[in-house]
Amino acid sequence: MNSSSARKTKGAGTFGLGFNYRIPNSPFGLFAEGKSWVYKLNDMGGALTGIDKTEFDVAWSGGVSYKLPF
């Protein structure tokens, strides 16, 4: 890898979506969230040499919430 490729900046994007639902007349609720990263690998050194493709990574989480009575 030459010194000029080590100083390049690569762009990336992120986006997400989520929801939160409160169960009527209850202290409980449900929630979920998804998040994604989009980036392109090219002109990289080391183990990534020769890779030229767009990556799309996704993570999600969800659960139950409880509102304390005070």
C-alpha atoms as a printed R data frame, in Angstrom:
   type eleno elety resid chain resno       x      y      z
1  ATOM     1    CA   MET     A     1   0.000  0.000  0.000
2  ATOM     2    CA   ASN     A     2   1.457  3.354 -0.953
3  ATOM     3    CA   SER     A     3   1.236  6.459  1.222
4  ATOM     4    CA   SER     A     4  -1.411  8.188 -0.940
5  ATOM     5    CA   SER     A     5  -3.944  5.344 -0.594
6  ATOM     6    CA   ALA     A     6  -3.502  5.310  3.202
7  ATOM     7    CA   ARG     A     7  -4.762  8.896  3.377
8  ATOM     8    CA   LYS     A     8  -7.954  8.508  1.352
9  ATOM     9    CA   THR     A     9 -11.294  9.177  3.003
10 ATOM    10    CA   LYS     A    10 -14.155  6.810  2.225
11 ATOM    11    CA   GLY     A    11 -17.789  7.836  2.420
12 ATOM    12    CA   ALA     A    12 -20.405  5.819  4.260
13 ATOM    13    CA   GLY     A    13 -24.106  6.151  4.978
14 ATOM    14    CA   THR     A    14 -26.372  5.044  7.772
15 ATOM    15    CA   PHE     A    15 -30.131  4.903  8.151
16 ATOM    16    CA   GLY     A    16 -32.595  3.355 10.534
17 ATOM    17    CA   LEU     A    17 -36.193  2.828 11.477
18 ATOM    18    CA   GLY     A    18 -37.895  2.096 14.778
19 ATOM    19    CA   PHE     A    19 -41.179  1.993 16.636
20 ATOM    20    CA   ASN     A    20 -42.436  2.113 20.216
21 ATOM    21    CA   TYR     A    21 -45.941  0.902 21.138
22 ATOM    22    CA   ARG     A    22 -47.492  1.495 24.560
23 ATOM    23    CA   ILE     A    23 -50.105 -1.100 25.537
24 ATOM    24    CA   PRO     A    24 -53.271  0.828 26.546
25 ATOM    25    CA   ASN     A    25 -54.041  0.889 30.306
26 ATOM    26    CA   SER     A    26 -50.795 -0.936 31.046
27 ATOM    27    CA   PRO     A    27 -47.299  0.123 32.156
28 ATOM    28    CA   PHE     A    28 -45.822 -2.126 29.437
29 ATOM    29    CA   GLY     A    29 -44.789 -1.360 25.897
30 ATOM    30    CA   LEU     A    30 -43.025 -2.973 22.948
31 ATOM    31    CA   PHE     A    31 -40.199 -1.512 20.907
32 ATOM    32    CA   ALA     A    32 -38.012 -2.419 17.940
33 ATOM    33    CA   GLU     A    33 -35.265 -0.651 16.000
34 ATOM    34    CA   GLY     A    34 -33.282 -1.473 12.885
35 ATOM    35    CA   LYS     A    35 -30.143  0.310 11.697
36 ATOM    36    CA   SER     A    36 -28.043 -0.119  8.585
37 ATOM    37    CA   TRP     A    37 -24.633  0.968  7.294
38 ATOM    38    CA   VAL     A    38 -23.780  1.198  3.592
39 ATOM    39    CA   TYR     A    39 -20.194  1.587  2.397
40 ATOM    40    CA   LYS     A    40 -17.988  0.638 -0.527
41 ATOM    41    CA   LEU     A    41 -14.741 -1.279 -0.235
42 ATOM    42    CA   ASN     A    42 -12.158 -0.561 -2.906
43 ATOM    43    CA   ASP     A    43  -8.516  0.555 -3.078
44 ATOM    44    CA   MET     A    44  -7.876 -1.001  0.335
45 ATOM    45    CA   GLY     A    45  -4.662 -2.663  1.462
46 ATOM    46    CA   GLY     A    46  -3.832 -5.731  3.479
47 ATOM    47    CA   ALA     A    47  -6.437 -8.511  3.609
48 ATOM    48    CA   LEU     A    48  -8.922 -6.305  1.725
49 ATOM    49    CA   THR     A    49  -6.730 -5.904 -1.366
50 ATOM    50    CA   GLY     A    50  -8.658 -6.591 -4.566
51 ATOM    51    CA   ILE     A    51 -12.131 -6.281 -3.057
52 ATOM    52    CA   ASP     A    52 -14.360 -3.849 -4.941
53 ATOM    53    CA   LYS     A    53 -17.962 -4.095 -3.785
54 ATOM    54    CA   THR     A    54 -20.623 -2.263 -1.795
55 ATOM    55    CA   GLU     A    55 -21.282 -3.618  1.697
56 ATOM    56    CA   PHE     A    56 -24.669 -3.458  3.451
57 ATOM    57    CA   ASP     A    57 -24.649 -4.246  7.194
58 ATOM    58    CA   VAL     A    58 -27.848 -4.467  9.255
59 ATOM    59    CA   ALA     A    59 -28.401 -4.601 13.030
60 ATOM    60    CA   TRP     A    60 -31.697 -4.749 14.915
61 ATOM    61    CA   SER     A    61 -32.942 -4.884 18.482
62 ATOM    62    CA   GLY     A    62 -36.281 -5.161 20.216
63 ATOM    63    CA   GLY     A    63 -37.846 -5.724 23.577
64 ATOM    64    CA   VAL     A    64 -40.395 -4.926 26.233
65 ATOM    65    CA   SER     A    65 -40.450 -1.662 28.200
66 ATOM    66    CA   TYR     A    66 -41.958 -0.923 31.610
67 ATOM    67    CA   LYS     A    67 -42.923  2.503 32.964
68 ATOM    68    CA   LEU     A    68 -42.203  2.926 36.682
69 ATOM    69    CA   PRO     A    69 -45.252  4.182 38.632
70 ATOM    70    CA   PHE     A    70 -43.537  7.307 40.037
